[in-house]
């Protein structure tokens, strides 16, 4: 697939193309990971890292995506913390309502 420039990204093709089915190495479940258009447009270098929180207990799937928007690798992460401020909570709620 040809490389896409950030200026020529089409929202519908990104929503369709930028979903990945990945088996989490921690919980062993198949999860659908989506990358938001705004996150893709903000990428300044490749590969870029995308973190997907899920599960109970909560853990992360860390995904590495290359310039052609292919997954180049991933790993699980049990160690995480959140800053306990209202602005962080608001950002989490905004992410929760994303189209993926």
Buried (B, 14 or more C-beta within 10 A) or exposed (E): EEEBEEEEBEEEEBBEBBEBEBEBEBBEEEBEBBBBBEBBEEBEEEBBEBEBBBBEEEBBBEBBBEEEBEBEEBEBEEEEEEEEEEEEEEEEEEEEEEEE
